[in-house]
């Protein structure tokens, strides 16, 4: 029986947004950060533990550079 049928709250996951063009406290992102982000996002998209997921990566990435957020 699913959690929803038992009355429990659902659980959603979300992908990690691109950040290669981000600077935090004057420092760029970690050298292997993009590789890890891609691997984690692939897992999130394929996992079946959560009831669903929100793909923030697809929503905000720059089509010309998928490792960067879109400059709006």
mmCIF file as Biopython writes it, N, C-alpha, C and O atoms, coordinates in Angstrom:
data_model
#
loop_
_atom_site.group_PDB
_atom_site.id
_atom_site.type_symbol
_atom_site.label_atom_id
_atom_site.label_alt_id
_atom_site.label_comp_id
_atom_site.label_asym_id
_atom_site.label_entity_id
_atom_site.label_seq_id
_atom_site.pdbx_PDB_ins_code
_atom_site.Cartn_x
_atom_site.Cartn_y
_atom_site.Cartn_z
_atom_site.occupancy
_atom_site.B_iso_or_equiv
_atom_site.auth_seq_id
_atom_site.auth_asym_id
_atom_site.pdbx_PDB_model_num
ATOM 1   N N  . UNK A ? 1  ? 0.844  -1.180 0.000   1.0 0.0 1  A 1 
ATOM 2   C CA . UNK A ? 1  ? 0.000  0.000  0.000   1.0 0.0 1  A 1 
ATOM 3   C C  . UNK A ? 1  ? 0.888  1.241  0.000   1.0 0.0 1  A 1 
ATOM 4   O O  . UNK A ? 1  ? 1.849  1.315  0.766   1.0 0.0 1  A 1 
ATOM 5   N N  . UNK A ? 2  ? 0.581  2.196  -0.834  1.0 0.0 2  A 1 
ATOM 6   C CA . UNK A ? 2  ? 1.420  3.392  -0.936  1.0 0.0 2  A 1 
ATOM 7   C C  . UNK A ? 2  ? 1.267  4.275  0.293   1.0 0.0 2  A 1 
ATOM 8   O O  . UNK A ? 2  ? 0.290  4.175  1.035   1.0 0.0 2  A 1 
ATOM 9   N N  . UNK A ? 3  ? 2.252  5.141  0.490   1.0 0.0 3  A 1 
ATOM 10  C CA . UNK A ? 3  ? 2.191  6.076  1.619   1.0 0.0 3  A 1 
ATOM 11  C C  . UNK A ? 3  ? 0.978  6.979  1.509   1.0 0.0 3  A 1 
ATOM 12  O O  . UNK A ? 3  ? 0.367  7.328  2.518   1.0 0.0 3  A 1 
ATOM 13  N N  . UNK A ? 4  ? 0.629  7.358  0.295   1.0 0.0 4  A 1 
ATOM 14  C CA . UNK A ? 4  ? -0.515 8.260  0.124   1.0 0.0 4  A 1 
ATOM 15  C C  . UNK A ? 4  ? -1.805 7.605  0.588   1.0 0.0 4  A 1 
ATOM 16  O O  . UNK A ? 4  ? -2.647 8.259  1.204   1.0 0.0 4  A 1 
ATOM 17  N N  . UNK A ? 5  ? -1.962 6.346  0.304   1.0 0.0 5  A 1 
ATOM 18  C CA . UNK A ? 5  ? -3.170 5.655  0.749   1.0 0.0 5  A 1 
ATOM 19  C C  . UNK A ? 5  ? -3.237 5.574  2.263   1.0 0.0 5  A 1 
ATOM 20  O O  . UNK A ? 5  ? -4.324 5.599  2.840   1.0 0.0 5  A 1 
ATOM 21  N N  . UNK A ? 6  ? -2.093 5.477  2.904   1.0 0.0 6  A 1 
ATOM 22  C CA . UNK A ? 6  ? -2.067 5.406  4.363   1.0 0.0 6  A 1 
ATOM 23  C C  . UNK A ? 6  ? -2.208 6.780  4.994   1.0 0.0 6  A 1 
ATOM 24  O O  . UNK A ? 6  ? -2.298 6.889  6.217   1.0 0.0 6  A 1 
ATOM 25  N N  . UNK A ? 7  ? -2.230 7.832  4.180   1.0 0.0 7  A 1 
ATOM 26  C CA . UNK A ? 7  ? -2.388 9.178  4.711   1.0 0.0 7  A 1 
ATOM 27  C C  . UNK A ? 7  ? -1.095 9.905  5.009   1.0 0.0 7  A 1 
ATOM 28  O O  . UNK A ? 7  ? -1.123 11.025 5.518   1.0 0.0 7  A 1 
ATOM 29  N N  . UNK A ? 8  ? 0.033  9.297  4.703   1.0 0.0 8  A 1 
ATOM 30  C CA . UNK A ? 8  ? 1.317  9.953  4.955   1.0 0.0 8  A 1 
ATOM 31  C C  . UNK A ? 8  ? 1.583  10.996 3.868   1.0 0.0 8  A 1 
ATOM 32  O O  . UNK A ? 8  ? 1.085  10.886 2.748   1.0 0.0 8  A 1 
ATOM 33  N N  . UNK A ? 9  ? 2.366  11.991 4.217   1.0 0.0 9  A 1 
ATOM 34  C CA . UNK A ? 9  ? 2.735  13.029 3.248   1.0 0.0 9  A 1 
ATOM 35  C C  . UNK A ? 9  ? 3.678  12.446 2.199   1.0 0.0 9  A 1 
ATOM 36  O O  . UNK A ? 9  ? 4.459  11.541 2.490   1.0 0.0 9  A 1 
ATOM 37  N N  . UNK A ? 10 ? 3.599  12.968 0.986   1.0 0.0 10 A 1 
ATOM 38  C CA . UNK A ? 10 ? 4.487  12.535 -0.083  1.0 0.0 10 A 1 
ATOM 39  C C  . UNK A ? 10 ? 5.865  13.158 0.067   1.0 0.0 10 A 1 
ATOM 40  O O  . UNK A ? 10 ? 6.066  14.064 0.876   1.0 0.0 10 A 1 
ATOM 41  N N  . UNK A ? 11 ? 6.795  12.671 -0.708  1.0 0.0 11 A 1 
ATOM 42  C CA . UNK A ? 11 ? 8.167  13.161 -0.665  1.0 0.0 11 A 1 
ATOM 43  C C  . UNK A ? 11 ? 8.627  13.461 -2.085  1.0 0.0 11 A 1 
ATOM 44  O O  . UNK A ? 11 ? 8.499  12.614 -2.970  1.0 0.0 11 A 1 
ATOM 45  N N  . UNK A ? 12 ? 9.155  14.643 -2.308  1.0 0.0 12 A 1 
ATOM 46  C CA . UNK A ? 12 ? 9.682  15.028 -3.616  1.0 0.0 12 A 1 
ATOM 47  C C  . UNK A ? 12 ? 11.162 15.340 -3.505  1.0 0.0 12 A 1 
ATOM 48  O O  . UNK A ? 12 ? 11.645 15.750 -2.450  1.0 0.0 12 A 1 
ATOM 49  N N  . UNK A ? 13 ? 11.871 15.145 -4.591  1.0 0.0 13 A 1 
ATOM 50  C CA . UNK A ? 13 ? 13.290 15.479 -4.676  1.0 0.0 13 A 1 
ATOM 51  C C  . UNK A ? 13 ? 13.447 16.575 -5.720  1.0 0.0 13 A 1 
ATOM 52  O O  . UNK A ? 13 ? 12.508 16.874 -6.457  1.0 0.0 13 A 1 
ATOM 53  N N  . UNK A ? 14 ? 14.630 17.171 -5.784  1.0 0.0 14 A 1 
ATOM 54  C CA . UNK A ? 14 ? 14.891 18.157 -6.834  1.0 0.0 14 A 1 
ATOM 55  C C  . UNK A ? 14 ? 16.335 18.032 -7.294  1.0 0.0 14 A 1 
ATOM 56  O O  . UNK A ? 14 ? 17.221 17.653 -6.528  1.0 0.0 14 A 1 
ATOM 57  N N  . UNK A ? 15 ? 16.549 18.359 -8.563  1.0 0.0 15 A 1 
ATOM 58  C CA . UNK A ? 15 ? 17.901 18.337 -9.106  1.0 0.0 15 A 1 
ATOM 59  C C  . UNK A ? 15 ? 18.675 19.557 -8.608  1.0 0.0 15 A 1 
ATOM 60  O O  . UNK A ? 15 ? 18.093 20.530 -8.127  1.0 0.0 15 A 1 
ATOM 61  N N  . UNK A ? 16 ? 19.980 19.481 -8.734  1.0 0.0 16 A 1 
ATOM 62  C CA . UNK A ? 16 ? 20.867 20.568 -8.323  1.0 0.0 16 A 1 
ATOM 63  C C  . UNK A ? 16 ? 21.052 21.504 -9.514  1.0 0.0 16 A 1 
ATOM 64  O O  . UNK A ? 16 ? 21.340 21.057 -10.624 1.0 0.0 16 A 1 
ATOM 65  N N  . UNK A ? 17 ? 20.888 22.789 -9.279  1.0 0.0 17 A 1 
ATOM 66  C CA . UNK A ? 17 ? 21.004 23.765 -10.361 1.0 0.0 17 A 1 
ATOM 67  C C  . UNK A ? 17 ? 22.460 23.940 -10.797 1.0 0.0 17 A 1 
ATOM 68  O O  . UNK A ? 17 ? 23.372 23.715 -10.002 1.0 0.0 17 A 1 
ATOM 69  N N  . UNK A ? 18 ? 22.684 24.336 -12.048 1.0 0.0 18 A 1 
ATOM 70  C CA . UNK A ? 18 ? 24.039 24.586 -12.526 1.0 0.0 18 A 1 
ATOM 71  C C  . UNK A ? 18 ? 24.644 25.792 -11.813 1.0 0.0 18 A 1 
ATOM 72  O O  . UNK A ? 18 ? 23.939 26.736 -11.456 1.0 0.0 18 A 1 
ATOM 73  N N  . UNK A ? 19 ? 25.964 25.745 -11.612 1.0 0.0 19 A 1 
ATOM 74  C CA . UNK A ? 19 ? 26.595 26.829 -10.866 1.0 0.0 19 A 1 
ATOM 75  C C  . UNK A ? 19 ? 28.027 27.103 -11.296 1.0 0.0 19 A 1 
ATOM 76  O O  . UNK A ? 19 ? 28.785 27.698 -10.530 1.0 0.0 19 A 1 
ATOM 77  N N  . UNK A ? 20 ? 28.423 26.691 -12.494 1.0 0.0 20 A 1 
ATOM 78  C CA . UNK A ? 20 ? 29.821 26.899 -12.886 1.0 0.0 20 A 1 
ATOM 79  C C  . UNK A ? 20 ? 30.171 28.377 -12.979 1.0 0.0 20 A 1 
ATOM 80  O O  . UNK A ? 20 ? 31.342 28.746 -12.891 1.0 0.0 20 A 1 
ATOM 81  N N  . UNK A ? 21 ? 29.156 29.229 -13.159 1.0 0.0 21 A 1 
ATOM 82  C CA . UNK A ? 21 ? 29.414 30.664 -13.230 1.0 0.0 21 A 1 
ATOM 83  C C  . UNK A ? 21 ? 29.121 31.369 -11.904 1.0 0.0 21 A 1 
ATOM 84  O O  . UNK A ? 21 ? 29.069 32.598 -11.851 1.0 0.0 21 A 1 
ATOM 85  N N  . UNK A ? 22 ? 28.931 30.596 -10.841 1.0 0.0 22 A 1 
ATOM 86  C CA . UNK A ? 22 ? 28.637 31.180 -9.530  1.0 0.0 22 A 1 
ATOM 87  C C  . UNK A ? 22 ? 29.925 31.461 -8.761  1.0 0.0 22 A 1 
ATOM 88  O O  . UNK A ? 22 ? 30.913 30.740 -8.892  1.0 0.0 22 A 1 
ATOM 89  N N  . UNK A ? 23 ? 29.895 32.499 -7.975  1.0 0.0 23 A 1 
ATOM 90  C CA . UNK A ? 23 ? 30.995 32.824 -7.075  1.0 0.0 23 A 1 
ATOM 91  C C  . UNK A ? 23 ? 30.404 32.966 -5.683  1.0 0.0 23 A 1 
ATOM 92  O O  . UNK A ? 23 ? 29.485 33.756 -5.464  1.0 0.0 23 A 1 
ATOM 93  N N  . UNK A ? 24 ? 30.940 32.191 -4.743  1.0 0.0 24 A 1 
ATOM 94  C CA . UNK A ? 24 ? 30.453 32.209 -3.370  1.0 0.0 24 A 1 
ATOM 95  C C  . UNK A ? 24 ? 31.595 32.658 -2.479  1.0 0.0 24 A 1 
ATOM 96  O O  . UNK A ? 24 ? 32.662 32.044 -2.480  1.0 0.0 24 A 1 
ATOM 97  N N  . UNK A ? 25 ? 31.385 33.712 -1.725  1.0 0.0 25 A 1 
ATOM 98  C CA . UNK A ? 25 ? 32.417 34.272 -0.848  1.0 0.0 25 A 1 
ATOM 99  C C  . UNK A ? 25 ? 33.709 34.549 -1.602  1.0 0.0 25 A 1 
ATOM 100 O O  . UNK A ? 25 ? 34.796 34.347 -1.059  1.0 0.0 25 A 1 
ATOM 101 N N  . UNK A ? 26 ? 33.607 35.009 -2.846  1.0 0.0 26 A 1 
ATOM 102 C CA . UNK A ? 26 ? 34.777 35.353 -3.636  1.0 0.0 26 A 1 
ATOM 103 C C  . UNK A ? 26 ? 35.501 34.168 -4.242  1.0 0.0 26 A 1 
ATOM 104 O O  . UNK A ? 26 ? 36.564 34.330 -4.840  1.0 0.0 26 A 1 
ATOM 105 N N  . UNK A ? 27 ? 34.938 32.974 -4.093  1.0 0.0 27 A 1 
ATOM 106 C CA . UNK A ? 27 ? 35.574 31.758 -4.582  1.0 0.0 27 A 1 
ATOM 107 C C  . UNK A ? 27 ? 34.699 31.096 -5.631  1.0 0.0 27 A 1 
ATOM 108 O O  . UNK A ? 27 ? 33.477 31.057 -5.486  1.0 0.0 27 A 1 
ATOM 109 N N  . UNK A ? 28 ? 35.309 30.578 -6.679  1.0 0.0 28 A 1 
ATOM 110 C CA . UNK A ? 28 ? 34.562 29.829 -7.694  1.0 0.0 28 A 1 
ATOM 111 C C  . UNK A ? 28 ? 34.143 28.471 -7.160  1.0 0.0 28 A 1 
ATOM 112 O O  . UNK A ? 28 ? 34.470 28.115 -6.028  1.0 0.0 28 A 1 
ATOM 113 N N  . UNK A ? 29 ? 33.432 27.726 -7.960  1.0 0.0 29 A 1 
ATOM 114 C CA . UNK A ? 29 ? 32.968 26.409 -7.543  1.0 0.0 29 A 1 
ATOM 115 C C  . UNK A ? 29 ? 34.105 25.390 -7.564  1.0 0.0 29 A 1 
ATOM 116 O O  . UNK A ? 29 ? 35.151 25.635 -8.166  1.0 0.0 29 A 1 
ATOM 117 N N  . UNK A ? 30 ? 33.903 24.258 -6.913  1.0 0.0 30 A 1 
ATOM 118 C CA . UNK A ? 30 ? 34.917 23.209 -6.818  1.0 0.0 30 A 1 
ATOM 119 C C  . UNK A ? 30 ? 35.235 22.638 -8.200  1.0 0.0 30 A 1 
ATOM 120 O O  . UNK A ? 30 ? 34.344 22.545 -9.044  1.0 0.0 30 A 1 
ATOM 121 N N  . UNK A ? 31 ? 36.488 22.256 -8.444  1.0 0.0 31 A 1 
ATOM 122 C CA . UNK A ? 31 ? 36.885 21.751 -9.762  1.0 0.0 31 A 1 
ATOM 123 C C  . UNK A ? 31 ? 36.062 20.548 -10.246 1.0 0.0 31 A 1 
ATOM 124 O O  . UNK A ? 31 ? 35.724 20.474 -11.427 1.0 0.0 31 A 1 
ATOM 125 N N  . UNK A ? 32 ? 35.740 19.620 -9.363  1.0 0.0 32 A 1 
ATOM 126 C CA . UNK A ? 32 ? 34.969 18.434 -9.742  1.0 0.0 32 A 1 
ATOM 127 C C  . UNK A ? 32 ? 33.475 18.608 -9.505  1.0 0.0 32 A 1 
ATOM 128 O O  . UNK A ? 32 ? 32.706 17.662 -9.673  1.0 0.0 32 A 1 
ATOM 129 N N  . UNK A ? 33 ? 33.062 19.807 -9.118  1.0 0.0 33 A 1 
ATOM 130 C CA . UNK A ? 33 ? 31.665 20.045 -8.769  1.0 0.0 33 A 1 
ATOM 131 C C  . UNK A ? 33 ? 30.687 19.715 -9.874  1.0 0.0 33 A 1 
ATOM 132 O O  . UNK A ? 33 ? 29.638 19.127 -9.611  1.0 0.0 33 A 1 
ATOM 133 N N  . UNK A ? 34 ? 31.004 20.079 -11.108 1.0 0.0 34 A 1 
ATOM 134 C CA . UNK A ? 34 ? 30.085 19.822 -12.225 1.0 0.0 34 A 1 
ATOM 135 C C  . UNK A ? 34 ? 29.926 18.330 -12.474 1.0 0.0 34 A 1 
ATOM 136 O O  . UNK A ? 34 ? 28.818 17.866 -12.743 1.0 0.0 34 A 1 
ATOM 137 N N  . UNK A ? 35 ? 31.000 17.581 -12.390 1.0 0.0 35 A 1 
ATOM 138 C CA . UNK A ? 35 ? 30.926 16.129 -12.560 1.0 0.0 35 A 1 
ATOM 139 C C  . UNK A ? 35 ? 30.010 15.512 -11.503 1.0 0.0 35 A 1 
ATOM 140 O O  . UNK A ? 35 ? 29.152 14.692 -11.827 1.0 0.0 35 A 1 
ATOM 141 N N  . UNK A ? 36 ? 30.191 15.906 -10.242 1.0 0.0 36 A 1 
ATOM 142 C CA . UNK A ? 36 ? 29.345 15.380 -9.170  1.0 0.0 36 A 1 
ATOM 143 C C  . UNK A ? 36 ? 27.892 15.807 -9.363  1.0 0.0 36 A 1 
ATOM 144 O O  . UNK A ? 36 ? 26.980 15.003 -9.166  1.0 0.0 36 A 1 
ATOM 145 N N  . UNK A ? 37 ? 27.670 17.049 -9.741  1.0 0.0 37 A 1 
ATOM 146 C CA . UNK A ? 37 ? 26.308 17.552 -9.954  1.0 0.0 37 A 1 
ATOM 147 C C  . UNK A ? 37 ? 25.601 16.732 -11.027 1.0 0.0 37 A 1 
ATOM 148 O O  . UNK A ? 37 ? 24.446 16.346 -10.849 1.0 0.0 37 A 1 
ATOM 149 N N  . UNK A ? 38 ? 26.278 16.463 -12.133 1.0 0.0 38 A 1 
ATOM 150 C CA . UNK A ? 38 ? 25.691 15.669 -13.213 1.0 0.0 38 A 1 
ATOM 151 C C  . UNK A ? 38 ? 25.352 14.254 -12.746 1.0 0.0 38 A 1 
ATOM 152 O O  . UNK A ? 38 ? 24.290 13.727 -13.073 1.0 0.0 38 A 1 
ATOM 153 N N  . UNK A ? 39 ? 26.251 13.647 -11.987 1.0 0.0 39 A 1 
ATOM 154 C CA . UNK A ? 39 ? 26.012 12.283 -11.491 1.0 0.0 39 A 1 
ATOM 155 C C  . UNK A ? 39 ? 24.841 12.243 -10.521 1.0 0.0 39 A 1 
ATOM 156 O O  . UNK A ? 39 ? 24.001 11.346 -10.592 1.0 0.0 39 A 1 
ATOM 157 N N  . UNK A ? 40 ? 24.783 13.211 -9.618  1.0 0.0 40 A 1 
ATOM 158 C CA . UNK A ? 40 ? 23.683 13.255 -8.651  1.0 0.0 40 A 1 
ATOM 159 C C  . UNK A ? 40 ? 22.362 13.510 -9.367  1.0 0.0 40 A 1 
ATOM 160 O O  . UNK A ? 40 ? 21.364 12.854 -9.069  1.0 0.0 40 A 1 
ATOM 161 N N  . UNK A ? 41 ? 22.342 14.455 -10.308 1.0 0.0 41 A 1 
ATOM 162 C CA . UNK A ? 41 ? 21.111 14.750 -11.043 1.0 0.0 41 A 1 
ATOM 163 C C  . UNK A ? 41 ? 20.631 13.536 -11.838 1.0 0.0 41 A 1 
ATOM 164 O O  . UNK A ? 41 ? 19.428 13.285 -11.911 1.0 0.0 41 A 1 
ATOM 165 N N  . UNK A ? 42 ? 21.542 12.791 -12.427 1.0 0.0 42 A 1 
ATOM 166 C CA . UNK A ? 42 ? 21.151 11.572 -13.143 1.0 0.0 42 A 1 
ATOM 167 C C  . UNK A ? 42 ? 20.495 10.585 -12.195 1.0 0.0 42 A 1 
ATOM 168 O O  . UNK A ? 42 ? 19.490 9.961  -12.535 1.0 0.0 42 A 1 
ATOM 169 N N  . UNK A ? 43 ? 21.066 10.445 -11.001 1.0 0.0 43 A 1 
ATOM 170 C CA . UNK A ? 43 ? 20.477 9.541  -10.016 1.0 0.0 43 A 1 
ATOM 171 C C  . UNK A ? 43 ? 19.084 10.032 -9.607  1.0 0.0 43 A 1 
ATOM 172 O O  . UNK A ? 43 ? 18.143 9.241  -9.541  1.0 0.0 43 A 1 
ATOM 173 N N  . UNK A ? 44 ? 18.953 11.328 -9.335  1.0 0.0 44 A 1 
ATOM 174 C CA . UNK A ? 44 ? 17.658 11.882 -8.924  1.0 0.0 44 A 1 
ATOM 175 C C  . UNK A ? 44 ? 16.605 11.632 -9.999  1.0 0.0 44 A 1 
ATOM 176 O O  . UNK A ? 44 ? 15.479 11.245 -9.685  1.0 0.0 44 A 1 
ATOM 177 N N  . UNK A ? 45 ? 16.956 11.846 -11.243 1.0 0.0 45 A 1 
ATOM 178 C CA . UNK A ? 45 ? 15.995 11.648 -12.339 1.0 0.0 45 A 1 
ATOM 179 C C  . UNK A ? 45 ? 15.576 10.186 -12.488 1.0 0.0 45 A 1 
ATOM 180 O O  . UNK A ? 45 ? 14.464 9.913  -12.942 1.0 0.0 45 A 1 
ATOM 181 N N  . UNK A ? 46 ? 16.429 9.257  -12.121 1.0 0.0 46 A 1 
ATOM 182 C CA . UNK A ? 46 ? 16.118 7.840  -12.291 1.0 0.0 46 A 1 
ATOM 183 C C  . UNK A ? 46 ? 15.661 7.119  -11.043 1.0 0.0 46 A 1 
ATOM 184 O O  . UNK A ? 46 ? 15.205 5.979  -11.126 1.0 0.0 46 A 1 
ATOM 185 N N  . UNK A ? 47 ? 15.771 7.754  -9.888  1.0 0.0 47 A 1 
ATOM 186 C CA . UNK A ? 47 ? 15.434 7.086  -8.628  1.0 0.0 47 A 1 
ATOM 187 C C  . UNK A ? 47 ? 13.931 6.864  -8.498  1.0 0.0 47 A 1 
ATOM 188 O O  . UNK A ? 47 ? 13.133 7.529  -9.159  1.0 0.0 47 A 1 
ATOM 189 N N  . UNK A ? 48 ? 13.562 5.931  -7.648  1.0 0.0 48 A 1 
ATOM 190 C CA . UNK A ? 48 ? 12.150 5.641  -7.393  1.0 0.0 48 A 1 
ATOM 191 C C  . UNK A ? 48 ? 11.822 5.723  -5.902  1.0 0.0 48 A 1 
ATOM 192 O O  . UNK A ? 48 ? 10.770 5.248  -5.474  1.0 0.0 48 A 1 
ATOM 193 N N  . UNK A ? 49 ? 12.718 6.323  -5.105  1.0 0.0 49 A 1 
ATOM 194 C CA . UNK A ? 49 ? 12.477 6.445  -3.669  1.0 0.0 49 A 1 
ATOM 195 C C  . UNK A ? 49 ? 11.503 7.572  -3.358  1.0 0.0 49 A 1 
ATOM 196 O O  . UNK A ? 49 ? 10.631 7.422  -2.502  1.0 0.0 49 A 1 
ATOM 197 N N  . UNK A ? 50 ? 11.642 8.686  -4.039  1.0 0.0 50 A 1 
ATOM 198 C CA . UNK A ? 50 ? 10.735 9.825  -3.841  1.0 0.0 50 A 1 
ATOM 199 C C  . UNK A ? 50 ? 9.507  9.639  -4.725  1.0 0.0 50 A 1 
ATOM 200 O O  . UNK A ? 50 ? 9.540  8.901  -5.710  1.0 0.0 50 A 1 
ATOM 201 N N  . UNK A ? 51 ? 8.429  10.317 -4.361  1.0 0.0 51 A 1 
ATOM 202 C CA . UNK A ? 51 ? 7.193  10.233 -5.142  1.0 0.0 51 A 1 
ATOM 203 C C  . UNK A ? 51 ? 7.303  10.975 -6.470  1.0 0.0 51 A 1 
ATOM 204 O O  . UNK A ? 51 ? 6.530  10.716 -7.392  1.0 0.0 51 A 1 
ATOM 205 N N  . UNK A ? 52 ? 8.247  11.884 -6.570  1.0 0.0 52 A 1 
ATOM 206 C CA . UNK A ? 52 ? 8.451  12.657 -7.792  1.0 0.0 52 A 1 
ATOM 207 C C  . UNK A ? 52 ? 9.649  13.562 -7.608  1.0 0.0 52 A 1 
ATOM 208 O O  . UNK A ? 52 ? 10.301 13.540 -6.564  1.0 0.0 52 A 1 
ATOM 209 N N  . UNK A ? 53 ? 9.942  14.367 -8.634  1.0 0.0 53 A 1 
ATOM 210 C CA . UNK A ? 53 ? 11.049 15.315 -8.507  1.0 0.0 53 A 1 
ATOM 211 C C  . UNK A ? 53 ? 10.775 16.543 -9.355  1.0 0.0 53 A 1 
ATOM 212 O O  . UNK A ? 53 ? 10.005 16.504 -10.315 1.0 0.0 53 A 1 
ATOM 213 N N  . UNK A ? 54 ? 11.433 17.641 -8.973  1.0 0.0 54 A 1 
ATOM 214 C CA . UNK A ? 54 ? 11.376 18.893 -9.723  1.0 0.0 54 A 1 
ATOM 215 C C  . UNK A ? 54 ? 12.738 19.056 -10.386 1.0 0.0 54 A 1 
ATOM 216 O O  . UNK A ? 54 ? 13.769 18.970 -9.719  1.0 0.0 54 A 1 
ATOM 217 N N  . UNK A ? 55 ? 12.744 19.288 -11.683 1.0 0.0 55 A 1 
ATOM 218 C CA . UNK A ? 55 ? 14.004 19.393 -12.420 1.0 0.0 55 A 1 
ATOM 219 C C  . UNK A ? 55 ? 14.425 20.862 -12.538 1.0 0.0 55 A 1 
ATOM 220 O O  . UNK A ? 55 ? 14.274 21.485 -13.589 1.0 0.0 55 A 1 
ATOM 221 N N  . UNK A ? 56 ? 14.962 21.403 -11.423 1.0 0.0 56 A 1 
ATOM 222 C CA . UNK A ? 56 ? 15.440 22.785 -11.422 1.0 0.0 56 A 1 
ATOM 223 C C  . UNK A ? 56 ? 16.608 22.954 -12.390 1.0 0.0 56 A 1 
ATOM 224 O O  . UNK A ? 56 ? 16.776 24.025 -12.972 1.0 0.0 56 A 1 
ATOM 225 N N  . UNK A ? 57 ? 17.416 21.907 -12.567 1.0 0.0 57 A 1 
ATOM 226 C CA . UNK A ? 57 ? 18.533 21.961 -13.513 1.0 0.0 57 A 1 
ATOM 227 C C  . UNK A ? 57 ? 18.026 22.305 -14.908 1.0 0.0 57 A 1 
ATOM 228 O O  . UNK A ? 57 ? 18.533 23.231 -15.541 1.0 0.0 57 A 1 
ATOM 229 N N  . UNK A ? 58 ? 17.040 21.574 -15.386 1.0 0.0 58 A 1 
ATOM 230 C CA . UNK A ? 58 ? 16.495 21.822 -16.731 1.0 0.0 58 A 1 
ATOM 231 C C  . UNK A ? 58 ? 15.824 23.187 -16.822 1.0 0.0 58 A 1 
ATOM 232 O O  . UNK A ? 58 ? 15.828 23.814 -17.881 1.0 0.0 58 A 1 
ATOM 233 N N  . UNK A ? 59 ? 15.252 23.646 -15.722 1.0 0.0 59 A 1 
ATOM 234 C CA . UNK A ? 59 ? 14.517 24.916 -15.740 1.0 0.0 59 A 1 
ATOM 235 C C  . UNK A ? 59 ? 15.423 26.136 -15.845 1.0 0.0 59 A 1 
ATOM 236 O O  . UNK A ? 59 ? 15.034 27.137 -16.446 1.0 0.0 59 A 1 
ATOM 237 N N  . UNK A ? 60 ? 16.625 26.073 -15.272 1.0 0.0 60 A 1 
ATOM 238 C CA . UNK A ? 60 ? 17.445 27.292 -15.199 1.0 0.0 60 A 1 
ATOM 239 C C  . UNK A ? 60 ? 18.775 27.229 -15.942 1.0 0.0 60 A 1 
ATOM 240 O O  . UNK A ? 60 ? 19.484 28.234 -15.999 1.0 0.0 60 A 1 
ATOM 241 N N  . UNK A ? 61 ? 19.133 26.090 -16.510 1.0 0.0 61 A 1 
ATOM 242 C CA . UNK A ? 61 ? 20.449 26.011 -17.166 1.0 0.0 61 A 1 
ATOM 243 C C  . UNK A ? 61 ? 20.473 26.811 -18.467 1.0 0.0 61 A 1 
ATOM 244 O O  . UNK A ? 61 ? 19.447 27.013 -19.117 1.0 0.0 61 A 1 
ATOM 245 N N  . UNK A ? 62 ? 21.657 27.250 -18.818 1.0 0.0 62 A 1 
ATOM 246 C CA . UNK A ? 62 ? 21.891 27.994 -20.050 1.0 0.0 62 A 1 
ATOM 247 C C  . UNK A ? 62 ? 22.017 26.989 -21.193 1.0 0.0 62 A 1 
ATOM 248 O O  . UNK A ? 62 ? 22.911 26.143 -21.149 1.0 0.0 62 A 1 
ATOM 249 N N  . UNK A ? 63 ? 21.159 27.046 -22.217 1.0 0.0 63 A 1 
ATOM 250 C CA . UNK A ? 63 ? 21.243 26.082 -23.313 1.0 0.0 63 A 1 
ATOM 251 C C  . UNK A ? 63 ? 22.608 26.076 -24.014 1.0 0.0 63 A 1 
ATOM 252 O O  . UNK A ? 63 ? 23.034 25.043 -24.531 1.0 0.0 63 A 1 
ATOM 253 N N  . UNK A ? 64 ? 23.280 27.204 -24.032 1.0 0.0 64 A 1 
ATOM 254 C CA . UNK A ? 64 ? 24.595 27.291 -24.675 1.0 0.0 64 A 1 
ATOM 255 C C  . UNK A ? 64 ? 25.704 26.716 -23.797 1.0 0.0 64 A 1 
ATOM 256 O O  . UNK A ? 64 ? 26.754 26.323 -24.306 1.0 0.0 64 A 1 
ATOM 257 N N  . UNK A ? 65 ? 25.480 26.661 -22.476 1.0 0.0 65 A 1 
ATOM 258 C CA . UNK A ? 65 ? 26.463 26.134 -21.528 1.0 0.0 65 A 1 
ATOM 259 C C  . UNK A ? 65 ? 25.710 25.474 -20.380 1.0 0.0 65 A 1 
ATOM 260 O O  . UNK A ? 65 ? 25.440 26.134 -19.377 1.0 0.0 65 A 1 
ATOM 261 N N  . UNK A ? 66 ? 25.358 24.182 -20.495 1.0 0.0 66 A 1 
ATOM 262 C CA . UNK A ? 66 ? 24.541 23.506 -19.489 1.0 0.0 66 A 1 
ATOM 263 C C  . UNK A ? 66 ? 25.141 23.467 -18.083 1.0 0.0 66 A 1 
ATOM 264 O O  . UNK A ? 66 ? 24.431 23.161 -17.125 1.0 0.0 66 A 1 
ATOM 265 N N  . UNK A ? 67 ? 26.426 23.770 -17.939 1.0 0.0 67 A 1 
ATOM 266 C CA . UNK A ? 67 ? 27.022 23.790 -16.605 1.0 0.0 67 A 1 
ATOM 267 C C  . UNK A ? 67 ? 26.809 25.133 -15.909 1.0 0.0 67 A 1 
ATOM 268 O O  . UNK A ? 67 ? 27.168 25.293 -14.743 1.0 0.0 67 A 1 
ATOM 269 N N  . UNK A ? 68 ? 26.228 26.094 -16.620 1.0 0.0 68 A 1 
ATOM 270 C CA . UNK A ? 68 ? 26.010 27.440 -16.072 1.0 0.0 68 A 1 
ATOM 271 C C  . UNK A ? 68 ? 24.523 27.756 -15.999 1.0 0.0 68 A 1 
ATOM 272 O O  . UNK A ? 68 ? 23.718 27.252 -16.783 1.0 0.0 68 A 1 
ATOM 273 N N  . UNK A ? 69 ? 24.185 28.596 -15.045 1.0 0.0 69 A 1 
ATOM 274 C CA . UNK A ? 69 ? 22.815 29.077 -14.962 1.0 0.0 69 A 1 
ATOM 275 C C  . UNK A ? 69 ? 22.557 30.117 -16.034 1.0 0.0 69 A 1 
ATOM 276 O O  . UNK A ? 69 ? 23.465 30.843 -16.438 1.0 0.0 69 A 1 
ATOM 277 N N  . UNK A ? 70 ? 21.332 30.185 -16.488 1.0 0.0 70 A 1 
ATOM 278 C CA . UNK A ? 70 ? 20.946 31.140 -17.529 1.0 0.0 70 A 1 
ATOM 279 C C  . UNK A ? 70 ? 20.979 32.558 -16.959 1.0 0.0 70 A 1 
ATOM 280 O O  . UNK A ? 70 ? 20.443 32.806 -15.879 1.0 0.0 70 A 1 
ATOM 281 N N  . UNK A ? 71 ? 21.590 33.461 -17.663 1.0 0.0 71 A 1 
ATOM 282 C CA . UNK A ? 71 ? 21.658 34.864 -17.244 1.0 0.0 71 A 1 
ATOM 283 C C  . UNK A ? 71 ? 20.418 35.593 -17.743 1.0 0.0 71 A 1 
ATOM 284 O O  . UNK A ? 71 ? 20.281 35.840 -18.941 1.0 0.0 71 A 1 
ATOM 285 N N  . UNK A ? 72 ? 19.533 35.931 -16.848 1.0 0.0 72 A 1 
ATOM 286 C CA . UNK A ? 72 ? 18.283 36.605 -17.243 1.0 0.0 72 A 1 
ATOM 287 C C  . UNK A ? 72 ? 18.265 38.017 -16.761 1.0 0.0 72 A 1 
ATOM 288 O O  . UNK A ? 72 ? 17.296 38.738 -16.998 1.0 0.0 72 A 1 
#
